[in-house]
Amino acid sequence: MRPPSPPRALRLMGAVAAACLLAGCAVDPGLAEDSASDDGVPLPATEGYQPLTVYLAVAETEAVPGTSGRPFGCGDLLVPVQTVPTDTEDEADAALDFLFADEQGWHGDPSLWNAVFDARETLTPTGHRREGDVEIFTFTGTVTPEDDCTAERIRAQLQATAAAFTSAGQVRLEVDGRDLDDVLGLEPLRLGESVDVPQGDPTPSGEPSDGSGGQTWAPEGESSWGPAEPTQGTWSPAQEPSAP
């Protein structure tokens, strides 16, 4: 858990963290023992590195066949997505920073949308704390979505991503001491049961790279994402299919 710190410092730290996540930064060889590739070139160890789960949104009518997500808001699905492996002391902070430092917004083809992209210049995560059975995630700044549907997406992404990294029975989001639901003028979040988008045509351009029936996409700007369970397949924020 990080203590509150100046927004500028948080923004810079978040940008650096997300850049490493998107680019798949190598592990510092000094942090663990190296292994060697077939040609004898040392390879950095990855012990302790794990992907983070963040949540993105997609209109249910536009979701790729095979996608799993929970319905909410304006006919959208909330889809769990995995970042590239990272090593961090606080996974919740890192996952939220990842959403706020995203410089693309849309990821994949057809796309998953990071609605937090619209708030990244005015809203900053400042940490979280436990009070009884409630994990409180705090933010500072302002959030003024263009419509109620965007507000629903921002709230759902933040709440689901935060909840993925706490054992608390409840999660509350606060902006400068005010409940995010009140700030956005929303009723409490209601998620439907997980649904699977049926397989079938049309399918996104490109072919599966691993033969498993899942889609793999080449990163744009050296970024990489993949869906967490229960979604099937592997995803990257890209426009073109990747080589195997």
C-alpha positions, 0 to 999 in steps of 0.5 A: 500500500502506498501513502498519498503522494503528489499527483505529478509523482504518481503520474510519472511513476505510473507512466514508467510502470505501464511502459514496462508492462506494455513493452514487457521490460526485461528482468534485471539480471541482478535480481535473480540468477540468470539462465542461458539460451541455446546459443549461450546468451544469458537470459534474465530470470523471471521468478516472481514475475506475474501478470496483473489482471485489469478490466476493459469494456466492450459492447456485447454486440461487438465482442469477439467470439469466445470472449467471456465477460460480465454484462453491465451498464449500457449493454457492455461486457466487463472483460478481465485482461492480463498484462505482461508479467511484472514484479511489484510490491503492490499489485493493486496499485500497479494494476490501477496505474496501468489503466491510468498510464495507458496511452492508447485507449482502444486495444485489439481488433475488434477492440476492447476499450479502456474507458479510464483513458478518458480520465487519466489527465484529471484523476489520479490513484493515490493508494488504498487502505483496509478498514474492517472488511472494506478496502478503500481505494482513493483517488484525487482530482476530477472525473467528468465523463461525457455521458452516463455510459462512459461513467459506468465503464470507468466505475466498473473498470476501476472497481473490478480491477481494484477488487481483483487484488484484495481479500476484503468483502467490499471495495469502495472507491473515493475521490477526495473523500467522496464515494465515486458513485456519488461523484458520477451520479450512479447507482451501485454497480450491478454485474450480470452473470458471466456470459460467453460470446458464441463462436462463429463468423464473422471472426476477427482478421488474422489466425490463431498463433498457437493453434488453440483456437484463441486469437493472438495479436501483435502489440502496437507500440510494443504493448501486450495484454492477454485475457485473464480467466475465464476468457479464452485465448490471448490478446494484445493491444494491436491492429495486426496479427502476430507471428507465432 
